[in-house]
């Protein structure tokens, strides 16, 4: 009986991430920030920019206004 070996991931994205759009899933912290923002609670400029880059809220720039665009880091 041959033992099956699993290959260790050395770096890069998870192999299962290629099945998802963009390969990014929101973390617990991001989900809580998004909930606060939707309730109208201030979360800060940097947190809002981070949520936009992750495609969780729509962009406000003229080119991408109203579109949920992933930043290159999260593709």
Residue pairs with C-beta under 8 A, 6 or more apart in sequence:
9 15
13 23
14 23
17 23
17 24
22 55
22 70
22 74
22 75
23 74
23 75
24 54
24 55
24 70
24 74
24 75
26 34
26 54
26 56
30 50
30 51
30 54
30 56
33 43
33 47
33 50
33 51
34 51
34 56
34 57
36 43
37 43
37 47
37 48
37 51
37 57
48 57
51 57
52 58
52 59
52 60
52 71
53 70
53 71
53 73
53 74
54 70
54 71
54 74
55 68
55 69
55 70
55 71
55 74
56 68
57 68
58 64
58 65
58 66
58 67
58 68
59 65
59 66
59 67
59 68
59 69
